Amino acid sequence: MDTYHLPDVTITRVSEALHDVAAERLRRTIGKHVKEGRYSHLVDLRSLAELDSRSLAALIRALRVARDVGGSVGLIVDQPAFTRILSITGLDRVFPVYKNEADATAALARHDVVPA
């Protein structure tokens, strides 16, 4: 998991299943950046091999951390199976979902984001 900052958003790339330690690391990472005044986050799931219920729960916990202070979390997903999972669970209505970083940053620049 690595994190970098663009002018208007913090992006965290996830490459391992969000179970236990990794899930807690994601929650703490977003919490740390929120405390530093970075409220807009993207979680890049394009390197993730599977998206299971524990990973979905970890994403929801990370979203709560950001929303508690008026922030937001969007997802970058290019795997059709993941997009289908997000749709079936209704989480595509909870998280803004983008195919790539360019689409996400363009939407953020237009403020075309689901409100917290």
QUIKAHU-V472652 format. One record per backbone hydrogen bond with DSSP energy under -1.0 kcal/mol. CO is the residue of the C=O (numbers start at 0). NH is the residue of the N-H. E is the energy in kcal/mol with one decimal. If there is no record, write none. Layout:
# QUIKAHU-V472652
co | nh | e
CO | NH | E
CO | NH | E
This chain:
# QUIKAHU-V472652
co | nh | e
1 | 12 | -3.1
3 | 10 | -3.0
8 | 5 | -3.2
9 | 41 | -2.6
10 | 3 | -2.5
11 | 43 | -2.7
12 | 1 | -1.4
16 | 18 | -2.0
18 | 21 | -1.7
19 | 23 | -2.3
20 | 24 | -2.4
21 | 25 | -2.3
22 | 26 | -2.2
23 | 27 | -2.7
24 | 28 | -2.4
25 | 29 | -2.5
26 | 30 | -2.4
27 | 31 | -2.7
28 | 32 | -2.1
29 | 33 | -2.4
30 | 34 | -2.1
31 | 35 | -1.1
32 | 37 | -2.8
33 | 36 | -1.8
38 | 71 | -2.7
39 | 9 | -2.5
40 | 73 | -2.6
41 | 11 | -2.7
42 | 75 | -2.4
43 | 13 | -2.7
44 | 47 | -1.7
51 | 55 | -2.4
52 | 56 | -2.4
53 | 57 | -1.9
54 | 58 | -2.1
55 | 59 | -2.2
56 | 60 | -2.3
57 | 61 | -2.2
58 | 62 | -2.3
59 | 63 | -2.2
60 | 64 | -1.7
61 | 65 | -1.7
62 | 66 | -3.1
63 | 67 | -2.1
65 | 68 | -1.4
65 | 70 | -3.0
66 | 69 | -2.0
71 | 40 | -2.0
73 | 42 | -2.7
74 | 97 | -2.9
75 | 44 | -2.6
78 | 82 | -2.3
79 | 83 | -2.3
80 | 84 | -2.1
81 | 85 | -2.7
82 | 86 | -2.0
83 | 87 | -2.9
84 | 88 | -2.3
85 | 90 | -1.0
85 | 91 | -1.7
89 | 92 | -1.6
90 | 94 | -2.9
95 | 74 | -3.0
97 | 76 | -3.0
99 | 103 | -1.9
100 | 104 | -2.9
101 | 105 | -2.1
102 | 106 | -2.2
103 | 107 | -2.4
104 | 108 | -2.1
105 | 109 | -1.5
106 | 111 | -3.3
110 | 112 | -1.2
